[in-house]
Amino acid sequence: MDWGTGHLDVAGQRLEYACHGPAPDAAPTLVMLHEGLGSVGLWRDWPAALAQATGLGVLVYARAGYGRSSTVSLPRPLDYMTREAEDVLGPVMDAAGVRSAVLLGHSDGATIAAIYAGSVSDMRVRGLILIAPHFFAEQQGLAAIAEAGRAFDSGDLRQRLARHHDHPDVAFGGWFGAWTDPRFARWSVADAIDHWRVPALAIQGDADPYGTRAQIDEIEDRIYAPLESLWLKGAGHAPHQDAPEAVTTAVTAFCETLFALEREASPIP
């Protein structure tokens, strides 16, 4: 692949990607995983800003059914995040030539990163940055998703999504259909946390309609690896947009500490 923009052929799908900063042979890579309605473009200018702030390479890609990636059939299976983690994320990093990575995920993307770290043995993954993760369904979040359904059907949400997704009905329907399935109320992947063996940074806003402090508490109760938490007052479901300076500073400091500790542990003679 070219370290720029384009498409990757992975797991039978054609996935849109964009890269910023140094290539994988020159620096570790931040691998960014978007939310349930996200895309490459919806990260806006943050990937480039992170590359500048951290000195790391940044890889963002759109999962199948999102952005300019190829489409998928609906309904999505209820374990779609687990399937993405186990079947797609590793091959994406392979195709991009990633050698050393920090997984940075938002919402569904954070959950996918969490599952990957807890279920796939991959020594490339050095750390996790989880923004508004969810490990189990909460009634508050399910109510917010139902409201999003009404906005899609009768408001302007579909029109706004169409600016960023080639298949807006698939992007929305796959996410909405899974989360509003009655069986999803019992969904949980919290046991993935038990198997993390890399440091993690968890970021949550206290005005997030989709998740509460309970998600971060679950990490704190179960994790065996080092954890840093950032709780942002007034921030909603996208703290990196609501409080960009605070989040970028926290991500940069986490990465600097992580790789400084690695250098100390493996001194060059």
Buried (B, 14 or more C-beta within 10 A) or exposed (E): BEBEBEBBEBBEBBBBBBBBBBBBEEBBBBBBBBBBBBBBBBBEEBBBBBBBBBBBBBBBBBBBBBBBBBBBEBEBEBBBBBBBBBEBBBBBBEBBBBBBBBBBBBBBBBBBBBBBBBBEEBEBBBBBBBBBBBBBBBEBBBEBBEEBBEEBEEEEBBEBBBEBBBBBBBBBBBBBBBBBBEEBEEBEBBEBBEBBEBBBBBBBBEEBBBBBEEBBEBBEEBBEBBBBBBEBEEBBBBBBBBBBEBBBEBBBBBBBBBBEEEEEEEEEE
